[in-house]
Amino acid sequence: MEFNFALSRELFSSAEIDTGTVLLLKVFSEELDKGLLRELQNRKGPLHILDAGSGCGVIGICAARALEGIDVRTISTDRDELAGIFTGYNARQNGLGSENLSTHTSTLFNGDRDRDLILCNIPAKAGKPVLEDFIRRACPHSEALAFIVAVKPLADFTRSTIAAAEAEILRETAGPGHTVFVFRRGRAASVTGEGEAFPGVYRRQRLETELEGCALGMDTFHGAPGFGDPGAAVLAAVKLSCKLGLNTASGGEAGLKDSIEGASAGKFHANRLFHETEQGCYPLWFYKTLGPEKTQNGKAILSGRNILALKAAEYNLENTVNTVLIPTADLDSAKGALLGEGPYSFIAALPESMPRESIPSHWEALTVLLQAQGVFLTSLPSFLAEQFDRAKIPGFTRLGNLRSKGFRALAYRKA
């Protein structure tokens, strides 16, 4: 059986299919030949497959194709919106339609109990509490089977966690750097706590910090960047915001609002868009300095690739401002959804990376998403900021430029 997969340098295993995935698929194929899955294949109704942490979709697509001839419904989930885009593309390239495979940006489990076969190359960096919760809830009924692969340092932990979950290990196969476990839950055992695991098991630590005189306290979470400190990108964005007077500490927010209202004939939009701001440090600082009297009207629209980062930001802003989450790989691919809450008087974007090819589409998206006389603030690695600034299109004026610790914050006003 031949397959054709597009991989991404922005996702795990960007150069080739990783050895853990290869080992899992080898074990799956062998067990399929031995008849381990016959009970599932012969049951009435469709066979529901969950590919958790799907990446580019290799595992779920290969499993669905291997089970051709029966009614298979594959759900591929990943915390990264870009993973869903690649999985959908790869599914079509390998002959699977939307009726056979669907993609979802979500945590490892989103409360769906309709899963008979669970396949997962567990990401070690997810953190042991997350992995333990995943294993505990993997098999929702006694006939369900789980195939999971763990990196070598986590093999003992995975084995003991499966045992603690009262599940039966049917096969354990070790490779040079990974171990595949095949297990099912004991028929007398029950599964509890099928609801959303966030924020419970994902919570990592409390971060107390101060940015330009503003004290901030926020929780940080496994699977989302920015858990140790605010980071250089945030620091550069905050410093430029203060320099330009975008916060109340310098009295600039009222001036910004007045200028927008005057230029827009009173049509000032109170919603603000924050794209790829990790766990919400910058928007939390922004609204804390803005003050409660100017925060009540309008919402913070949080967009980005990583659903865990969006949920973390939502959690940290819970008592400060109303929020809306819009998962998207970039500003351009979700213009319709984003525009439903806009256009915006202020947009801040702090992406970890931005492919050079996508820079023109980011500028084009800003022409639609940003209100007349609105301000766009971004903080990027210096080399990338240089490329972004050179690509500026007519209709935008650069307001500010600040370099700090390898990052460069830039601000622009739309005509």
C-alpha positions as CSV (number, residue, x, y, z in Angstrom):
1,M,0.0,0.0,0.0
2,E,1.5,3.3,-1.1
3,F,1.1,6.7,0.6
4,N,2.0,10.2,-0.2
5,F,2.5,12.7,2.7
6,A,3.2,16.4,2.8
7,L,5.3,17.3,5.8
8,S,5.8,20.8,7.4
9,R,8.9,22.4,8.8
10,E,6.5,24.0,11.4
11,L,5.3,20.6,12.8
12,F,6.9,17.7,14.5
13,S,9.1,15.4,12.4
14,S,9.4,17.9,9.5
15,A,12.1,16.0,7.4
16,E,10.7,12.4,7.5
17,I,8.2,10.2,9.4
18,D,9.7,9.7,12.8
19,T,10.8,6.3,14.1
20,G,8.2,6.1,16.8
21,T,5.4,6.5,14.3
22,V,7.0,3.8,12.1
23,L,7.2,1.4,15.0
24,L,3.6,2.0,16.0
25,L,2.4,1.4,12.4
26,K,4.5,-1.8,12.2
27,V,2.9,-3.1,15.4
28,F,-0.6,-2.1,14.2
29,S,-0.1,-3.9,10.9
30,E,1.1,-7.1,12.6
31,E,-1.8,-7.1,15.0
32,L,-4.2,-6.5,12.2
33,D,-2.8,-9.6,10.5
34,K,-3.1,-11.6,13.7
35,G,-6.8,-10.8,14.1
36,L,-6.5,-8.7,17.3
37,L,-8.9,-6.1,15.8
38,R,-11.4,-8.7,14.5
39,E,-13.8,-8.1,17.4
40,L,-13.9,-4.4,16.6
41,Q,-14.2,-5.0,12.8
42,N,-17.2,-7.3,13.3
43,R,-19.2,-5.1,15.6
44,K,-22.3,-3.3,14.3
45,G,-22.0,0.3,13.3
46,P,-19.0,2.3,12.2
47,L,-15.6,1.8,13.7
48,H,-14.5,5.1,15.3
49,I,-10.7,5.8,15.3
50,L,-9.1,8.5,17.3
51,D,-5.6,9.7,16.1
52,A,-4.7,11.9,19.1
53,G,-1.9,14.4,18.5
54,S,-2.1,13.7,14.8
55,G,0.6,16.1,13.4
56,C,0.4,15.7,9.6
57,G,-2.0,12.8,10.0
58,V,0.3,9.9,9.1
59,I,-1.0,7.4,11.8
60,G,-4.7,8.0,11.3
61,I,-4.6,8.0,7.6
62,C,-2.6,4.8,7.4
63,A,-4.9,3.0,9.9
64,A,-8.0,4.1,8.0
65,R,-6.6,2.9,4.7
66,A,-5.5,-0.4,6.2
67,L,-9.1,-0.9,7.4
68,E,-10.7,-0.3,4.0
69,G,-13.8,-2.4,3.4
70,I,-15.5,-1.6,6.7
71,D,-17.2,1.6,7.8
72,V,-14.4,3.7,9.4
73,R,-14.8,7.1,10.9
74,T,-11.4,8.7,11.8
75,I,-11.1,11.7,14.0
76,S,-7.7,13.4,14.0
77,T,-7.0,15.8,16.8
78,D,-4.1,18.1,17.5
79,R,-3.5,21.2,19.5
80,D,-2.0,22.9,16.4
81,E,-4.4,24.4,13.8
82,L,-1.7,23.9,11.2
83,A,-1.7,20.2,11.9
84,G,-5.4,20.0,11.0
85,I,-4.7,21.7,7.7
86,F,-1.9,19.3,6.8
87,T,-3.9,16.3,7.9
88,G,-6.9,17.3,5.8
89,Y,-4.7,17.8,2.8
90,N,-2.9,14.5,3.3
91,A,-6.2,12.6,3.7
92,R,-7.4,13.9,0.4
93,Q,-4.1,13.0,-1.3
94,N,-4.4,9.5,0.0
95,G,-8.0,8.9,-1.0
96,L,-9.9,9.7,2.2
97,G,-12.9,12.1,2.1
98,S,-14.4,14.1,4.8
99,E,-16.9,11.4,5.6
100,N,-14.0,9.1,6.4
101,L,-11.7,11.5,8.3
102,S,-12.3,14.7,10.1
103,T,-9.9,17.1,11.8
104,H,-10.3,19.0,15.1
105,T,-8.0,21.5,16.9
106,S,-8.4,20.3,20.5
107,T,-6.7,18.9,23.5
108,L,-5.9,15.1,23.5
109,F,-9.5,14.4,24.5
110,N,-12.5,16.7,23.9
111,G,-15.1,14.7,25.7
112,D,-15.9,12.4,22.8
113,R,-16.7,8.9,24.1
114,D,-17.3,7.4,20.6
115,R,-13.9,5.9,20.0
116,D,-13.1,2.3,19.5
117,L,-9.5,2.4,18.4
118,I,-7.0,5.0,19.9
119,L,-3.7,5.6,18.2
120,C,-1.2,8.1,19.6
121,N,2.5,8.9,19.4
122,I,2.5,10.6,22.8
123,P,4.4,13.9,22.9
124,A,6.9,13.6,25.7
125,K,6.8,17.4,26.3
126,A,3.1,17.3,27.1
127,G,4.1,16.6,30.7
128,K,3.5,13.6,32.9
129,P,0.1,14.8,34.4
130,V,-1.3,15.2,30.9
131,L,0.1,11.8,29.7
132,E,-1.4,10.1,32.8
133,D,-4.8,11.6,32.2
134,F,-4.7,10.6,28.6
135,I,-3.8,6.9,29.4
136,R,-6.5,6.8,32.2
137,R,-9.2,7.9,29.8
138,A,-7.9,6.2,26.6
139,C,-10.4,3.3,26.4
140,P,-14.0,4.3,27.1
141,H,-15.4,0.8,26.8
142,S,-14.2,-2.7,27.4
143,E,-13.8,-3.5,23.6
144,A,-11.8,-0.4,22.8
145,L,-8.1,-0.8,22.0
146,A,-5.3,1.7,22.4
147,F,-2.0,1.7,20.5
148,I,0.4,4.2,22.0
149,V,4.1,4.8,21.5
150,A,6.3,6.3,24.3
151,V,9.9,7.6,24.1
152,K,12.3,5.3,25.9
153,P,12.7,7.5,29.1
154,L,8.9,7.3,29.6
155,A,8.4,3.6,29.0
156,D,8.4,2.6,32.7
157,F,6.1,5.5,33.5
158,T,3.7,4.5,30.7
159,R,3.7,0.9,31.8
160,S,2.9,1.7,35.4
161,T,0.3,4.2,34.5
162,I,-1.6,1.7,32.3
163,A,-1.5,-0.7,35.2
164,A,-2.8,1.9,37.6
165,A,-5.7,2.6,35.1
166,E,-6.8,-1.1,35.6
167,A,-6.0,-1.8,31.9
168,E,-4.6,-4.9,30.4
169,I,-1.4,-4.7,28.3
170,L,-1.8,-7.0,25.3
171,R,1.5,-6.3,23.7
172,E,4.7,-4.4,24.5
173,T,7.2,-3.9,21.7
174,A,10.5,-2.0,22.3
175,G,12.6,-0.3,19.6
176,P,15.9,1.6,19.8
177,G,14.3,4.8,21.2
178,H,10.6,4.0,21.6
179,T,8.2,1.4,23.1
180,V,4.7,0.6,21.7
181,F,2.0,-0.5,24.2
182,V,-1.2,-2.1,23.1
183,F,-3.8,-2.3,25.8
184,R,-7.5,-2.4,26.6
185,R,-9.4,-1.6,29.7
186,G,-10.6,-4.5,32.0
187,R,-14.2,-5.3,31.4
188,A,-15.1,-4.6,35.1
189,A,-13.4,-1.2,35.1
190,S,-15.2,2.1,34.5
191,V,-14.0,5.3,33.0
192,T,-14.8,8.5,34.9
193,G,-14.0,12.2,34.3
194,E,-14.6,12.2,30.6
195,G,-15.0,16.0,30.5
196,E,-12.5,18.5,29.4
197,A,-9.2,18.1,31.3
198,F,-8.2,21.8,30.9
199,P,-7.2,23.5,33.1
200,G,-6.8,20.8,35.7
201,V,-4.0,18.4,34.5
202,Y,-2.5,21.0,32.1
203,R,-1.7,23.6,34.8
204,R,2.0,23.9,35.3
205,Q,3.0,26.7,37.6
206,R,2.2,30.2,38.8
207,L,4.1,33.1,37.2
208,E,4.5,36.4,39.1
209,T,6.2,39.1,37.2
210,E,6.3,42.9,36.6
211,L,6.3,44.6,33.3
212,E,7.0,48.4,33.1
213,G,5.7,48.9,36.6
214,C,2.6,46.7,36.2
215,A,2.5,43.6,38.5
216,L,1.1,40.5,36.8
217,G,0.1,37.1,38.1
218,M,-0.8,34.3,35.7
219,D,-1.0,30.5,35.6
220,T,1.1,28.7,33.0
221,F,0.2,25.4,31.3
222,H,1.8,22.4,29.7
223,G,1.8,22.4,26.0
224,A,1.9,26.1,25.6
225,P,5.0,28.3,25.2
226,G,5.9,31.1,27.6
227,F,5.7,29.3,30.9
228,G,9.1,30.4,32.5
229,D,9.0,34.1,31.9
230,P,7.3,36.7,29.7
231,G,10.0,36.3,27.0
232,A,11.9,38.7,24.8
233,A,9.1,39.2,22.3
234,V,6.6,40.3,25.0
235,L,9.2,42.6,26.6
236,A,9.9,44.3,23.3
237,A,6.1,44.7,22.6
238,V,5.5,46.1,26.1
239,K,8.4,48.6,25.8
240,L,7.2,49.9,22.4
241,S,3.6,50.1,23.6
242,C,4.8,52.3,26.5
243,K,6.9,54.4,24.2
244,L,4.0,55.0,21.8
245,G,1.5,55.6,24.7
246,L,-0.7,52.7,24.0
247,N,-1.3,52.1,27.7
248,T,-2.8,54.3,30.4
249,A,0.5,54.5,32.3
250,S,1.6,57.2,29.8
251,G,-1.9,58.5,29.1
252,G,-1.8,57.3,25.5
253,E,-4.8,55.0,25.2
254,A,-7.3,57.8,25.5
255,G,-5.4,59.7,22.8
256,L,-5.3,56.7,20.5
257,K,-9.1,56.2,21.0
258,D,-9.8,59.8,20.3
259,S,-7.8,59.8,17.1
260,I,-9.5,56.6,15.9
261,E,-13.0,58.0,16.8
262,G,-12.3,61.2,15.0
263,A,-10.9,59.5,11.9
264,S,-13.7,57.0,11.8
265,A,-16.6,59.4,12.4
266,G,-17.4,58.0,15.8
267,K,-17.3,54.3,14.6
268,F,-14.7,53.2,17.1
269,H,-14.7,49.4,17.6
270,A,-14.1,48.3,21.2
271,N,-12.9,44.8,20.3
272,R,-9.2,44.2,20.0
273,L,-7.4,41.3,18.4
274,F,-4.4,39.5,19.9
275,H,-2.8,36.9,17.7
276,E,-0.2,34.4,18.9
277,T,0.4,35.9,22.3
278,E,1.4,32.6,23.9
279,Q,-0.3,32.2,27.3
280,G,-1.7,35.7,27.3
281,C,1.0,37.8,29.0
282,Y,0.8,40.7,26.6
283,P,-3.0,41.1,26.5
284,L,-3.1,40.7,30.3
285,W,-0.6,43.5,30.6
286,F,-2.5,45.6,28.1
287,Y,-5.8,45.3,29.9
288,K,-4.4,45.7,33.3
289,T,-2.8,49.0,32.3
290,L,-5.9,50.0,30.4
291,G,-7.9,50.0,33.6
292,P,-11.3,48.4,34.3
293,E,-13.3,51.4,33.2
294,K,-12.0,51.0,29.6
295,T,-12.1,47.2,29.6
296,Q,-15.8,46.6,30.2
297,N,-16.8,47.6,26.7
298,G,-15.5,45.2,24.0
299,K,-13.9,41.9,23.9
300,A,-10.4,40.5,23.5
301,I,-10.3,38.2,20.4
302,L,-7.6,35.6,20.9
303,S,-6.3,33.8,17.8
304,G,-3.5,31.5,17.0
305,R,-2.4,28.0,16.1
306,N,-2.1,26.4,19.5
307,I,-5.4,25.7,21.2
308,L,-3.7,25.1,24.6
309,A,-2.1,28.6,24.4
310,L,-5.5,30.1,23.5
311,K,-7.1,28.3,26.4
312,A,-4.3,29.4,28.7
313,A,-4.7,33.0,27.6
314,E,-8.5,32.8,28.0
315,Y,-8.1,31.4,31.5
316,N,-5.6,34.2,32.5
317,L,-7.9,36.9,31.2
318,E,-11.1,35.4,32.7
319,N,-11.6,38.0,35.4
320,T,-10.2,40.9,33.3
321,V,-12.1,41.0,30.0
322,N,-14.5,38.9,27.9
323,T,-12.7,36.8,25.4
324,V,-13.4,34.9,22.1
325,L,-11.1,32.1,20.8
326,I,-10.5,31.7,17.1
327,P,-8.0,29.0,16.2
328,T,-6.1,29.8,13.0
329,A,-2.8,29.1,11.4
330,D,-2.4,32.8,10.5
331,L,-4.3,36.1,10.2
332,D,-5.1,35.5,6.5
333,S,-6.6,32.0,6.7
334,A,-9.3,33.0,9.1
335,K,-10.2,36.5,7.9
336,G,-13.9,35.7,7.7
337,A,-14.1,34.4,11.3
338,L,-11.9,37.2,12.6
339,L,-13.8,39.9,10.7
340,G,-17.0,38.7,12.4
341,E,-15.7,40.3,15.6
342,G,-14.1,43.3,13.9
343,P,-12.8,45.3,12.2
344,Y,-10.3,46.2,15.0
345,S,-8.9,49.5,16.3
346,F,-5.9,47.6,17.7
347,I,-4.2,44.3,16.6
348,A,-1.2,42.8,18.3
349,A,0.6,39.8,16.9
350,L,3.6,38.0,18.5
351,P,4.1,34.8,16.4
352,E,7.0,32.6,17.1
353,S,7.7,32.2,13.4
354,M,6.3,33.4,10.1
355,P,7.3,31.8,6.8
356,R,8.7,34.3,4.4
357,E,6.2,33.3,1.8
358,S,3.3,34.2,4.1
359,I,4.4,37.8,4.9
360,P,2.5,39.4,1.9
361,S,-0.7,37.6,2.9
362,H,-0.4,39.0,6.5
363,W,-0.2,42.5,5.1
364,E,-3.2,41.9,2.9
365,A,-5.2,40.5,5.9
366,L,-4.4,43.7,7.9
367,T,-6.0,45.8,5.2
368,V,-9.3,44.0,5.9
369,L,-9.0,43.4,9.6
370,L,-7.7,46.8,10.8
371,Q,-10.0,49.8,11.1
372,A,-9.1,53.1,9.5
373,Q,-6.5,54.8,11.7
374,G,-6.2,51.6,13.7
375,V,-2.8,50.4,15.0
376,F,-1.0,47.1,14.4
377,L,1.8,46.1,16.8
378,T,4.0,43.1,16.2
379,S,7.1,41.7,17.9
380,L,9.3,39.3,15.8
381,P,12.9,37.9,15.8
382,S,15.0,40.7,14.3
383,F,15.8,39.0,11.0
384,L,12.1,38.3,10.4
385,A,11.0,41.8,11.5
386,E,13.4,43.2,8.9
387,Q,11.7,41.2,6.2
388,F,8.2,42.0,7.5
389,D,9.0,45.8,7.5
390,R,10.4,45.8,4.0
391,A,7.2,44.1,2.7
392,K,5.0,46.9,4.1
393,I,2.3,47.9,1.6
394,P,0.8,51.3,0.8
395,G,-1.7,52.6,3.2
396,F,0.3,51.9,6.4
397,T,2.7,54.3,8.2
398,R,5.3,53.0,10.6
399,L,4.8,54.5,14.1
400,G,7.6,52.9,16.1
401,N,10.5,50.6,16.0
402,L,12.2,49.1,19.1
403,R,15.0,46.5,19.3
404,S,15.5,44.3,22.4
405,K,17.5,41.1,23.0
406,G,17.3,39.7,19.5
407,F,13.7,40.9,18.9
408,R,12.3,43.9,17.1
409,A,8.9,45.4,17.9
410,L,7.2,47.4,15.2
411,A,4.0,49.4,15.1
412,Y,2.0,50.7,12.2
413,R,-1.1,52.9,11.6
414,K,-3.5,52.2,8.8
415,A,-4.5,55.2,6.7
